[in-house]
């Protein structure tokens, strides 16, 4: 694959490549996260080229000040980058500078002292229980091909019934299906594995799909296939979800990932333990899972306002 153009001195380019290899091979960052970090650092090096009137060298990175980083973030904000994008970009730059610091090439103190933009507080938007059950209903799928309808229902059932990310569901192989029929071993972000219960409804949906599917993939190949026999792509599932939104009169927030949010929110509303939900979702930090407590509290307040006689 052709490497993206990096505007920097050769010594910086070499260290950037070493840093990226370390992220993937040693820290086991997901390819998407590593790509985002690479893009952010490349943009920063391009900014420094303009800022310093020449491609930056290692010595320039060693002399970086907090003011330089703030100037970069101000430029990105003028270009329309939001707080989340800026925060991730700063995280990538810090990671690269720490890599240089460990090798005695730079001081990362300036990046560490630069405050990340305040992130806007946003809550996940789960579907109601009724709408989630309609979305995963095989009889309500819109494809004319029975096996395609069964495939969509099976994938969406895994998202809602097991709390999977769409990438996790689409990477499942026949070998991943449990012999006992009760649990799934999922490989998530960063290659981390977790065990999740396989609900009878999800197991039945997979069974129906496999019986109807005209393709028989290898046992270690992705189980869900496209209409031409290749691995099913996330864009196809997202397209089917958009069609369902229109047919079932669902809000724009009803996406495949919203089914994962629904899984967590409905478990919490039913008395599920937050730590257990964290493990089921594969979150590295409990603070990531705690956002669902805000969703549940909001719904309790809405119910109170609507139903209490003195509200």
C-alpha positions as CSV (number, residue, x, y, z in Angstrom):
1,X,0.0,0.0,0.0
2,X,1.3,3.5,-0.9
3,X,2.4,5.5,2.1
4,X,0.7,8.9,2.5
5,X,2.9,11.9,1.8
6,X,4.4,13.4,5.0
7,X,5.9,16.9,4.8
8,X,8.9,16.6,7.2
9,X,12.6,16.1,7.3
10,X,13.8,12.5,6.7
11,X,14.7,12.0,10.4
12,X,11.1,12.8,11.5
13,X,9.6,10.6,8.8
14,X,11.7,7.6,9.9
15,X,10.7,8.1,13.6
16,X,7.1,8.5,12.6
17,X,7.2,5.1,10.9
18,X,8.8,3.5,13.9
19,X,6.2,5.0,16.2
20,X,3.3,3.7,14.0
21,X,4.8,0.2,13.9
22,X,5.1,0.3,17.7
23,X,1.4,1.4,18.1
24,X,0.2,-1.6,16.0
25,X,2.7,-4.3,17.0
26,X,3.4,-3.6,20.7
27,X,0.5,-1.5,21.9
28,X,-2.0,-3.4,19.7
29,X,-4.0,-0.4,18.7
30,X,-6.7,-1.1,16.2
31,X,-5.8,-0.2,12.6
32,X,-8.5,2.5,12.5
33,X,-7.1,4.2,15.6
34,X,-3.6,3.9,14.3
35,X,-4.7,5.4,11.0
36,X,-6.4,8.3,12.8
37,X,-3.3,9.0,14.8
38,X,-1.1,8.9,11.7
39,X,-3.4,11.4,9.9
40,X,-3.4,13.7,12.9
41,X,0.4,13.8,13.2
42,X,0.7,14.2,9.4
43,X,-1.6,17.3,9.6
44,X,0.5,18.6,12.5
45,X,3.7,18.2,10.6
46,X,2.1,20.0,7.6
47,X,1.2,22.8,9.9
48,X,4.7,23.0,11.3
49,X,6.1,23.2,7.8
50,X,4.0,26.4,7.2
51,X,4.6,27.6,10.8
52,X,8.4,27.2,10.6
53,X,8.7,28.0,6.9
54,X,10.3,24.6,6.2
55,X,9.9,20.9,6.8
56,X,10.3,20.2,10.6
57,X,13.3,18.3,11.8
58,X,13.7,16.4,15.1
59,X,15.4,19.4,16.6
60,X,12.3,21.5,15.8
61,X,10.1,19.0,17.6
62,X,12.5,19.0,20.5
63,X,11.9,22.8,20.8
64,X,8.1,22.7,20.6
65,X,6.3,25.0,22.9
66,X,2.7,24.9,24.2
67,X,2.1,28.0,22.1
68,X,2.9,26.0,18.9
69,X,0.4,23.3,19.8
70,X,-2.3,25.9,20.6
71,X,-1.7,27.6,17.2
72,X,-2.2,24.2,15.4
73,X,-5.4,23.6,17.3
74,X,-6.7,27.1,16.5
75,X,-6.0,26.5,12.8
76,X,-7.8,23.2,12.9
77,X,-10.8,24.8,14.7
78,X,-11.0,27.5,12.0
79,X,-11.1,24.7,9.4
80,X,-14.2,23.3,11.2
81,X,-12.7,20.5,13.4
82,X,-14.9,19.9,16.5
83,X,-13.8,19.3,20.1
84,X,-13.7,15.5,19.7
85,X,-11.5,15.7,16.6
86,X,-9.2,18.2,18.2
87,X,-8.9,16.0,21.4
88,X,-8.1,12.9,19.4
89,X,-5.5,14.9,17.3
90,X,-3.8,16.2,20.5
91,X,-3.7,12.6,21.8
92,X,-1.9,11.4,18.7
93,X,0.6,14.2,18.8
94,X,1.3,13.5,22.5
95,X,1.9,9.9,21.7
96,X,4.4,10.7,19.0
97,X,6.3,13.2,21.1
98,X,6.4,10.7,24.0
99,X,7.9,8.2,21.6
100,X,10.6,10.7,20.8
101,X,11.1,11.5,24.4
102,X,11.7,7.9,25.3
103,X,14.5,7.9,22.7
104,X,16.0,11.1,24.1
105,X,15.1,13.1,21.1
106,X,12.4,15.5,22.4
107,X,10.6,16.8,25.5
108,X,6.9,16.0,25.6
109,X,6.2,18.4,28.5
110,X,4.7,21.1,26.2
111,X,2.2,18.7,24.7
112,X,1.3,17.3,28.2
113,X,0.7,20.9,29.4
114,X,-1.6,21.7,26.5
115,X,-5.2,21.3,27.7
116,X,-7.5,19.2,25.5
117,X,-10.7,21.0,24.3
118,X,-13.7,20.4,26.6
119,X,-15.7,17.7,25.1
120,X,-19.5,18.2,24.6
121,X,-21.6,16.1,26.8
122,X,-23.8,13.8,24.6
123,X,-25.8,10.8,25.7
124,X,-26.3,7.7,23.5
125,X,-29.7,7.5,21.8
126,X,-31.0,4.0,22.3
127,X,-34.2,2.7,20.7
128,X,-37.2,1.9,22.8
129,X,-37.7,-1.8,23.6
130,X,-40.6,-2.0,21.2
131,X,-38.7,-0.4,18.3
132,X,-35.6,-2.6,18.9
133,X,-37.6,-5.7,18.8
134,X,-39.3,-4.6,15.6
135,X,-35.9,-3.9,14.0
136,X,-34.6,-7.4,14.6
137,X,-37.9,-9.1,13.6
138,X,-37.1,-11.3,10.6
139,X,-40.7,-10.9,9.3
140,X,-40.2,-7.1,9.1
141,X,-37.0,-7.2,7.0
142,X,-37.4,-5.5,3.6
143,X,-35.3,-7.7,1.3
144,X,-37.2,-9.8,-1.3
145,X,-34.5,-12.5,-1.0
146,X,-35.4,-14.7,2.1
147,X,-31.7,-15.4,2.8
148,X,-30.8,-11.8,2.7
149,X,-33.6,-10.9,5.0
150,X,-32.5,-13.6,7.4
151,X,-28.9,-12.4,7.2
152,X,-29.9,-8.8,8.1
153,X,-32.1,-10.1,11.0
154,X,-29.3,-12.2,12.3
155,X,-26.7,-9.4,12.2
156,X,-29.1,-6.9,13.9
157,X,-30.0,-9.4,16.5
158,X,-26.4,-9.9,17.4
159,X,-26.0,-6.1,17.8
160,X,-29.1,-5.8,20.1
161,X,-29.1,-9.2,21.7
162,X,-25.3,-9.5,22.4
163,X,-24.2,-5.8,22.4
164,X,-21.7,-6.4,19.6
165,X,-20.1,-3.7,17.5
166,X,-21.0,-4.1,13.8
167,X,-17.3,-5.0,13.0
168,X,-17.4,-7.7,15.7
169,X,-20.6,-9.2,14.3
170,X,-19.4,-9.2,10.7
171,X,-16.0,-10.8,11.6
172,X,-17.6,-13.8,13.2
173,X,-16.7,-17.1,11.6
174,X,-18.2,-20.6,11.8
175,X,-15.4,-21.5,14.1
176,X,-16.5,-18.8,16.5
177,X,-19.9,-20.3,17.0
178,X,-20.0,-22.1,20.4
179,X,-20.3,-25.8,20.7
180,X,-22.4,-25.4,23.8
181,X,-24.7,-22.9,22.0
182,X,-24.6,-20.6,25.1
183,X,-21.7,-18.1,24.7
184,X,-19.7,-16.3,22.1
185,X,-16.0,-15.5,22.2
186,X,-15.6,-12.0,20.7
187,X,-12.4,-10.3,19.6
188,X,-12.9,-6.6,20.0
189,X,-10.8,-3.4,19.8
190,X,-7.1,-3.9,20.2
191,X,-7.4,-7.7,19.8
192,X,-9.0,-8.0,23.2
193,X,-11.3,-11.0,23.7
194,X,-14.4,-11.3,25.9
195,X,-17.2,-13.8,26.4
196,X,-20.8,-12.8,25.9
197,X,-24.0,-14.9,26.3
198,X,-25.6,-16.0,23.0
199,X,-29.3,-15.6,23.5
200,X,-31.7,-18.2,22.1
201,X,-33.2,-15.6,19.8
202,X,-29.7,-14.8,18.4
203,X,-28.8,-18.5,18.0
204,X,-32.1,-19.2,16.2
205,X,-31.5,-16.2,13.9
206,X,-28.0,-17.4,13.0
207,X,-29.3,-20.9,12.4
208,X,-32.1,-19.7,10.0
209,X,-29.6,-17.6,8.1
210,X,-27.1,-20.4,7.7
211,X,-29.8,-22.8,6.4
212,X,-31.0,-20.3,3.8
213,X,-27.6,-18.8,2.8
214,X,-26.5,-20.0,-0.7
215,X,-22.8,-19.7,0.1
216,X,-20.7,-21.9,2.4
217,X,-17.7,-20.0,3.6
218,X,-14.7,-21.7,5.0
219,X,-14.9,-22.3,8.7
220,X,-12.4,-19.6,9.5
221,X,-13.8,-17.0,7.0
222,X,-16.5,-14.4,7.9
223,X,-19.8,-16.1,8.2
224,X,-22.0,-13.3,6.9
225,X,-21.8,-12.9,3.1
226,X,-22.8,-10.4,0.6
227,X,-25.1,-11.2,-2.4
228,X,-22.0,-12.0,-4.5
229,X,-20.5,-14.3,-1.9
230,X,-17.9,-12.0,-0.5
231,X,-17.7,-10.9,3.2
232,X,-20.6,-8.7,4.2
233,X,-19.6,-5.0,4.4
234,X,-20.8,-2.7,7.2
235,X,-22.2,-0.2,4.6
236,X,-24.7,-2.8,3.5
237,X,-26.0,-3.3,7.0
238,X,-26.2,0.5,7.5
239,X,-28.2,0.7,4.2
240,X,-30.7,-1.9,5.4
241,X,-31.1,0.0,8.7
242,X,-31.9,3.2,6.8
243,X,-34.5,1.3,4.9
244,X,-36.0,0.0,8.1
245,X,-36.0,3.5,9.6
246,X,-38.2,4.7,6.8
247,X,-40.5,1.7,6.8
248,X,-40.9,1.6,10.6
249,X,-41.0,5.4,11.1
250,X,-37.9,5.4,13.3
251,X,-35.8,8.5,14.1
252,X,-32.5,9.2,12.3
253,X,-30.7,8.1,15.5
254,X,-31.8,4.5,14.8
255,X,-28.5,3.2,13.5
256,X,-26.9,-0.2,13.8
257,X,-24.7,1.1,16.6
258,X,-27.8,2.4,18.4
259,X,-28.8,-1.2,18.9
260,X,-25.6,-1.7,20.9
261,X,-26.6,1.4,23.0
262,X,-30.0,-0.2,23.4
263,X,-28.5,-3.4,24.6
264,X,-26.7,-1.6,27.4
265,X,-29.5,0.8,28.3
266,X,-32.1,-1.9,28.5
267,X,-29.9,-4.1,30.6
268,X,-29.2,-1.3,33.0
269,X,-33.0,-0.4,33.2
270,X,-33.7,-4.0,34.0
271,X,-31.3,-4.0,37.0
272,X,-28.1,-5.0,35.3
273,X,-24.8,-4.4,37.1
274,X,-22.7,-1.6,35.6
275,X,-19.4,-3.6,35.9
276,X,-21.0,-6.6,34.2
277,X,-22.3,-4.4,31.3
278,X,-18.8,-3.0,30.9
279,X,-17.4,-6.5,30.5
280,X,-20.2,-7.5,28.0
281,X,-19.5,-4.4,25.9
282,X,-15.8,-4.8,26.0
283,X,-15.1,-1.3,27.4
284,X,-11.6,-0.8,28.7
285,X,-12.8,1.8,31.3
286,X,-15.9,1.8,33.5
287,X,-16.2,5.6,32.9
288,X,-17.1,4.8,29.2
289,X,-20.0,2.5,30.4
290,X,-21.2,5.0,33.0
291,X,-22.6,7.2,30.2
292,X,-25.6,4.8,30.1
293,X,-26.6,5.8,33.7
294,X,-27.3,9.2,32.3
295,X,-29.6,7.7,29.7
296,X,-31.5,5.7,32.2
297,X,-31.8,8.6,34.6
298,X,-33.1,10.8,31.8
299,X,-35.8,8.2,31.0
300,X,-36.8,7.9,34.7
301,X,-37.3,11.7,34.9
302,X,-39.4,11.7,31.7
303,X,-41.6,8.9,33.0
304,X,-42.0,10.8,36.3
305,X,-42.9,14.0,34.6
306,X,-45.4,12.2,32.4
307,X,-47.0,10.0,35.0
308,X,-46.8,11.5,38.5
309,X,-50.0,13.4,39.6
310,X,-47.9,16.2,41.1
311,X,-45.4,16.5,38.3
